[in-house]
Amino acid sequence: MADQAERLRALARDKDDCLLQKIMHTDFPRVIAVVSGKGGVGKTNLVVNLALSLGQLGKEAIILDADVGMANVDILMGLSASASLADVLQGRMELKEVMLRGPFNVAVIPGGSALAEVFNLDSQQKEQLFARLAALGEKREGLLLVDCPAGVSRNLLALLGLAGEVILLTTPEPTALADAYSMLKIMERRRLFPKIYLVVNLVSSLREGERVFARLRETCRRFLSIEPVFLGSIVFDFAVKRAVLKRSPFLIHYPQCGAAQEIQHIARRLLGSGATLSFPREGEGNILKRLLALWS
């Protein structure tokens, strides 16, 4: 009986090795996870408007709405989702069939609660899912922005394991900053080392955003071996709330507002930082580490 169990485990390992080899030879787009230590800091608004700004700059931006509890990217973009990633995972539809098309060459993959199903897939289903995601990498200049659930969860850690880059969003509030630092500490403890950017939202001035980043950077230098890169800050703007009530991104409805201008600066800095493949061919150890984070 023990021998049979060992043979089954060996077979499962062989299948995972085949899957790993396929992933290693697949060009994925630039995958950027957008996270926050707590909810209510404007994460989804950042994802939507950043994607639109990247689209305006001529890049193909795809949003994966992976916020299991609060999936509302489609609402903020004024779109209506009739299908989701669940239909793809269950084999009813292809990925391209559930994608919603927005303005400026931006597409949305409605995910939400379907992301929880990813962790229960068998080897064949995993392989099919990666094959579908690999199709997103056909254009080398594409970016996949993942709107992650707020706080720390198994789902979030798996998504961070897939991303080559992370945008961590916080606000000047002490609780938000404490949660942002906790997120960085957990990423270090789990040995997840993507390139990490910091964006400070709801600041009273751009100078305040710089001061917030400087404090967090100094704390990281003292206690952690990872350090975020400052991507920019967004001043509190009533136009953002008015746009949300209209179910329209503020970059489209109020393109001249301060928040829109700052999002455009952030998009340009992000592009200037250089593309990063989520699964670098030369970094086999990184691939294994990310797969372990995803499937453990």
C-alpha positions as CSV (number, residue, x, y, z in Angstrom):
1,M,0.0,0.0,0.0
2,A,2.8,2.4,0.9
3,D,4.6,1.5,-2.4
4,Q,1.4,2.4,-4.4
5,A,1.1,5.7,-2.6
6,E,4.7,6.5,-3.4
7,R,4.2,5.7,-7.1
8,L,1.2,8.0,-7.1
9,R,3.2,10.8,-5.6
10,A,6.0,10.3,-8.1
11,L,3.5,10.4,-10.9
12,A,2.2,13.7,-9.6
13,R,5.7,15.1,-9.4
14,D,6.4,14.0,-13.0
15,K,3.3,15.9,-14.1
16,D,4.3,19.0,-12.2
17,D,7.8,18.8,-13.7
18,C,6.3,18.7,-17.2
19,L,4.1,21.7,-16.3
20,L,7.2,23.5,-15.0
21,Q,9.1,22.9,-18.2
22,K,6.2,24.4,-20.3
23,I,6.1,27.5,-18.0
24,M,9.8,28.0,-18.2
25,H,9.6,28.2,-22.0
26,T,6.6,30.6,-22.1
27,D,6.9,34.3,-22.5
28,F,4.5,35.9,-20.1
29,P,3.6,39.6,-20.2
30,R,4.8,42.0,-17.5
31,V,2.7,40.9,-14.5
32,I,2.2,43.6,-11.8
33,A,0.3,42.8,-8.7
34,V,-1.4,45.8,-7.0
35,V,-1.8,45.3,-3.3
36,S,-2.7,47.2,-0.1
37,G,-2.3,46.3,3.6
38,K,-6.0,47.2,4.2
39,G,-9.1,48.0,2.3
40,G,-10.5,51.4,1.6
41,V,-7.2,53.0,0.4
42,G,-8.3,53.3,-3.3
43,K,-6.6,50.2,-4.7
44,T,-9.1,49.3,-7.5
45,N,-9.3,53.0,-8.5
46,L,-5.6,53.0,-8.9
47,V,-5.6,49.8,-11.0
48,V,-8.4,51.0,-13.4
49,N,-7.0,54.5,-14.0
50,L,-3.4,53.3,-14.2
51,A,-4.4,50.7,-16.8
52,L,-6.2,53.4,-18.8
53,S,-3.2,55.7,-18.6
54,L,-0.9,52.9,-19.8
55,G,-3.3,52.4,-22.7
56,Q,-3.2,56.1,-23.6
57,L,0.6,55.7,-23.8
58,G,0.2,52.9,-26.4
59,K,0.6,49.8,-24.2
60,E,-1.8,46.9,-24.1
61,A,-3.1,46.7,-20.5
62,I,-5.1,43.8,-19.1
63,I,-6.7,43.9,-15.7
64,L,-7.3,40.6,-13.8
65,D,-9.9,41.4,-11.1
66,A,-8.6,39.0,-8.4
67,D,-10.2,40.8,-5.4
68,V,-12.2,37.8,-4.2
69,G,-14.3,39.7,-1.7
70,M,-14.8,43.0,-3.6
71,A,-14.6,42.4,-7.3
72,N,-15.7,45.7,-8.8
73,V,-13.3,46.6,-11.6
74,D,-16.1,46.3,-14.1
75,I,-18.4,48.6,-12.1
76,L,-15.7,51.3,-11.9
77,M,-15.3,51.1,-15.6
78,G,-19.0,51.2,-16.4
79,L,-18.9,47.7,-17.9
80,S,-21.2,44.7,-17.3
81,A,-19.8,41.3,-16.8
82,S,-21.9,38.3,-17.9
83,A,-19.2,35.8,-17.4
84,S,-16.0,35.4,-15.3
85,L,-12.9,33.4,-14.9
86,A,-15.0,30.7,-13.3
87,D,-16.5,29.9,-16.7
88,V,-12.9,29.5,-18.0
89,L,-11.8,27.2,-15.2
90,Q,-14.9,25.1,-15.7
91,G,-14.2,24.8,-19.4
92,R,-17.4,26.5,-20.5
93,M,-15.6,29.4,-22.2
94,E,-12.3,30.5,-23.5
95,L,-10.4,33.3,-21.7
96,K,-10.8,35.7,-24.7
97,E,-14.6,35.2,-24.5
98,V,-14.9,36.5,-20.9
99,M,-12.6,39.5,-21.3
100,L,-14.4,42.8,-21.3
101,R,-13.1,45.5,-23.6
102,G,-12.7,49.0,-22.3
103,P,-11.4,52.3,-23.7
104,F,-7.7,52.9,-24.6
105,N,-7.0,49.3,-25.5
106,V,-7.7,48.1,-21.9
107,A,-9.2,44.7,-21.3
108,V,-10.7,43.3,-18.0
109,I,-10.8,39.6,-16.9
110,P,-13.6,39.4,-14.3
111,G,-12.3,37.0,-11.6
112,G,-13.6,37.6,-8.2
113,S,-14.6,34.5,-6.2
114,A,-13.5,32.3,-9.1
115,L,-9.9,32.8,-8.0
116,A,-10.5,30.6,-5.0
117,E,-11.1,27.7,-7.4
118,V,-7.5,27.9,-8.7
119,F,-6.1,26.3,-5.6
120,N,-8.2,23.2,-6.0
121,L,-7.2,22.4,-9.7
122,D,-5.6,19.1,-10.6
123,S,-2.5,19.0,-12.7
124,Q,-4.3,18.9,-16.1
125,Q,-6.5,21.9,-15.1
126,K,-3.4,23.8,-14.0
127,E,-1.8,23.2,-17.3
128,Q,-4.8,24.4,-19.2
129,L,-5.0,27.5,-17.1
130,F,-1.4,28.4,-17.7
131,A,-1.8,27.8,-21.4
132,R,-4.7,30.3,-21.5
133,L,-2.7,32.8,-19.5
134,A,0.3,32.2,-21.8
135,A,-1.8,33.6,-24.6
136,L,-1.7,36.9,-22.9
137,G,2.1,37.0,-23.5
138,E,1.9,37.0,-27.2
139,K,2.6,40.8,-27.2
140,R,5.8,41.4,-25.4
141,E,4.8,45.0,-24.6
142,G,1.6,44.0,-22.8
143,L,1.1,44.5,-19.1
144,L,-1.1,42.3,-16.8
145,L,-2.3,44.3,-13.8
146,V,-3.7,42.1,-11.0
147,D,-6.1,43.8,-8.6
148,C,-5.4,41.7,-5.5
149,P,-7.5,41.3,-2.4
150,A,-6.7,43.6,0.5
151,G,-4.9,42.3,3.5
152,V,-3.0,39.0,3.8
153,S,-4.5,35.8,2.6
154,R,-3.5,32.5,0.9
155,N,-5.0,33.9,-2.3
156,L,-2.9,37.0,-2.1
157,L,0.4,35.2,-1.4
158,A,-0.2,33.0,-4.4
159,L,-0.8,36.0,-6.7
160,L,2.4,37.6,-5.3
161,G,4.2,34.4,-6.2
162,L,3.2,34.9,-9.8
163,A,4.0,38.5,-10.1
164,G,7.4,39.9,-11.2
165,E,6.5,43.3,-9.8
166,V,4.3,44.6,-7.0
167,I,2.7,48.0,-6.5
168,L,2.0,48.5,-2.8
169,L,-0.6,51.2,-2.2
170,T,-0.9,53.0,1.2
171,T,-2.1,56.3,2.7
172,P,-0.6,58.6,5.3
173,E,-2.8,57.1,8.0
174,P,-0.7,55.4,10.7
175,T,-2.9,52.2,10.5
176,A,-2.4,52.0,6.7
177,L,1.3,52.5,7.0
178,A,1.6,49.8,9.7
179,D,-0.4,47.4,7.4
180,A,1.9,48.3,4.4
181,Y,5.0,47.5,6.5
182,S,3.4,44.3,7.7
183,M,2.8,43.4,4.0
184,L,6.5,44.0,3.2
185,K,7.6,41.9,6.2
186,I,5.4,39.0,5.2
187,M,6.8,39.1,1.7
188,E,10.3,38.9,3.1
189,R,9.4,36.1,5.4
190,R,7.8,34.1,2.6
191,R,10.9,34.9,0.4
192,L,8.9,36.6,-2.3
193,F,11.2,39.2,-3.8
194,P,9.5,40.9,-6.8
195,K,10.4,44.5,-7.6
196,I,8.3,46.5,-5.2
197,Y,7.0,50.0,-5.8
198,L,5.2,52.2,-3.4
199,V,2.3,54.6,-4.2
200,V,0.9,56.9,-1.5
201,N,-2.7,57.8,-2.0
202,L,-4.9,60.5,-0.4
203,V,-2.1,62.8,0.5
204,S,-2.6,66.5,1.2
205,S,0.4,67.4,-1.0
206,L,3.0,65.7,-3.1
207,R,5.6,66.7,-0.5
208,E,3.6,64.7,2.1
209,G,3.8,61.6,-0.1
210,E,7.5,61.9,-0.3
211,R,7.8,62.2,3.4
212,V,5.6,59.1,3.9
213,F,7.8,57.1,1.6
214,A,11.0,58.3,3.2
215,R,9.7,57.1,6.6
216,L,8.7,53.7,5.3
217,R,12.0,53.3,3.4
218,E,14.0,54.1,6.5
219,T,12.1,51.5,8.5
220,C,12.7,48.9,5.8
221,R,16.4,49.7,5.7
222,R,16.6,49.2,9.5
223,F,14.6,46.0,9.8
224,L,14.1,44.4,6.4
225,S,16.3,43.3,3.5
226,I,13.9,44.6,0.9
227,E,13.2,48.2,0.0
228,P,10.4,49.6,-2.1
229,V,10.9,52.1,-5.0
230,F,8.8,55.3,-4.9
231,L,6.5,55.4,-7.8
232,G,4.5,58.5,-6.8
233,S,1.7,59.9,-4.8
234,I,-1.9,61.0,-5.4
235,V,-3.4,64.1,-3.7
236,F,-6.9,63.8,-2.3
237,D,-9.3,64.9,-5.1
238,F,-13.1,65.3,-4.9
239,A,-13.2,64.5,-8.6
240,V,-12.3,60.9,-7.8
241,K,-15.4,60.4,-5.7
242,R,-17.6,62.2,-8.3
243,A,-16.3,59.9,-11.0
244,V,-17.0,56.7,-8.9
245,L,-20.6,57.9,-8.4
246,K,-20.9,58.2,-12.2
247,R,-19.4,54.7,-12.7
248,S,-16.6,56.3,-14.8
249,P,-12.8,56.3,-14.3
250,F,-11.7,59.8,-13.2
251,L,-9.0,59.7,-15.9
252,I,-11.8,59.8,-18.5
253,H,-14.5,61.9,-16.8
254,Y,-12.1,64.4,-15.3
255,P,-8.9,64.2,-17.3
256,Q,-7.6,67.5,-16.1
257,C,-8.0,66.9,-12.4
258,G,-5.0,66.6,-10.1
259,A,-5.4,62.8,-9.5
260,A,-5.5,62.2,-13.3
261,Q,-2.3,64.1,-13.8
262,E,-0.6,62.2,-11.1
263,I,-1.7,58.8,-12.4
264,Q,-0.2,59.7,-15.7
265,H,3.1,60.5,-14.1
266,I,3.0,57.2,-12.2
267,A,2.3,55.3,-15.5
268,R,5.3,57.0,-17.2
269,R,7.5,56.1,-14.3
270,L,6.3,52.5,-14.3
271,L,7.1,52.2,-18.0
272,G,10.5,53.8,-17.5
273,S,11.4,51.2,-14.9
274,G,11.7,48.5,-17.6
275,A,9.8,45.4,-18.3
276,T,10.2,42.3,-16.0
277,L,9.2,38.8,-17.1
278,S,7.3,37.1,-14.4
279,F,9.1,33.9,-15.0
280,P,12.7,34.8,-16.1
281,R,14.3,32.0,-18.0
282,E,17.6,32.5,-16.4
283,G,16.0,32.4,-12.9
284,E,14.9,28.8,-12.5
285,G,15.0,29.1,-8.7
286,N,12.6,32.0,-8.9
287,I,10.2,29.9,-11.0
288,L,10.2,27.1,-8.4
289,K,9.8,29.6,-5.6
290,R,6.8,31.1,-7.2
291,L,5.2,27.8,-8.1
292,L,5.6,26.7,-4.5
293,A,4.0,29.9,-3.3
294,L,1.1,29.4,-5.7
295,W,0.3,25.7,-5.1
296,S,1.3,25.2,-1.4
